[in-house]
Amino acid sequence: LVAGGAGGGIGGGGAGGLLTNYLGTPLVLNLATAYTVEIGVGGNGSANGSQSKSGNGGNSKFGVVGSEIIATGGGGAGTGGAVGAYNNGANGGSGGGSHANGTAGTATPAGQGFAGSVGDSAGGAGGGASTGGSVPTEYGGGNGGAGITSLISGVSSSYAGGGGGIAYSTGTAGTASDGGGAGVYGFTATGISGTPNTGGGGGGSNGGSSGGSGVVILRYPTAKVSSFAVTGTLNTPTATTAGTDSVLIFTTGTGTVTFS
């Protein structure tokens, strides 16, 4: 499960929270049971001086109603302007980076990602699934926290990287990886958004940027399941094969999946 990444402001947006048991202890699922699936949307960006944080990403969910496993959306980035709470990075699956006058967001709840970083004279960076946002040098943007690379789908894919922070003057913009958007230099209006279906955080800019939407990937033994049915606004994926397993990748919407 990967939640939606947060939007970028002056700081980089935090990556969506990431939860996986791939290569670990499998979940025990039952046939003829409807399991909720929800894909977290990416958070909206916020422009410099707007006096509001960038938006947090949406949660992604899987499980039986009332006891779903929930990956928490990334924490929004702080924006520029006078000293105020909107300069702070927000808490989330991974925390958002702050403007120079703010504090960075933390990874809340713990275990789904890492904290953002505080801007120096420019923008801090969003945290990622495996590392926090880096501390920037003067006038530079912090580098977005690293995500993870997984083979759960049968293809090596990267998820949940934090957004890089904006840079001014003699600084260098923050980099990003694993679906996060890099920061930009100077007074560029449009930022670099997180990649859809990776949960990447948006990059820092004066105009804001969007976070990448999340994804839910289910891998199960092909021999155990003859068919599946999807309801609601979820996309209906085509099952692909990975060895003796089948893989379903849900990329949009909310609804249920039932195996038979």
C-alpha positions, 0 to 999 in steps of 0.5 A: 500500500502506498498513500498519496504524496503531499503537494509541494510549496517552498519545501518539498512534499512528504511522500505517502506512507508505504506499507508492505509485507512482500517477502514477509509474512503473507496476509491470510485472506478468504474467498467470497469476502469483499475487501475494501480498496482505496487509492489515496490522491496526491495533495495540492500544491500551495504557492509562495505567500499563500499563507496555507500549507500544501495539501496532505496526500490521501490515505490508501486502504485495504482490508475488511471494513472497520479493520482496514490497513491504512497507509497515511498520506504524505505531509504537506510542505510549508510555503513562504511569507512572513512567520506563521504556521503555514511555513511549517511542514505538516505531519504525514506518512512522511513529513513535509519540508518547511520554509526557512521560518518553519519547522519540518513535518514528522512521520506520523504514525511511525513506521511508514516513512521519515521526517522532512527537513527544515529550510535554511534560507530556502526550502526543506525537503519532504521525507521518503519511505526509507530516509528523511529529507536532507538538511539544505545548505544556505540558499539551497533546497534539501534533497527529497528523502529516498523511497524504496524499490520493490519487485512485488509487481514482477518488475522493479519499480520505485515508490514513495520518494520525498520532494526536493526543496526550492533554491534561491540566490547561489543555492542548488535546488533539491533533488528527488528520486523514487517518484518524488518531484525535484525542487526548482531554482529561483522564481519559477512559477510551476513546480515538478509534481510527484509521479502518479501511482508512486506516492511521490511528494511534489517538488518545491517552487514558487507556484506549488506542485502536486503530489503523486497519487498512491497505489495498492498492489496485491500479489497472490498464488495463482493456484488459489484463486480462479477469478476476482470481481471489483466494485465501486470506482476502482479501476479493474486491473488485468491480472499479470503473472510473476512466477507462480503468482498473480498481481493486481495493481489498483491505481484509482478510485475506491471500492471492493475486490472479492476473490473466488 
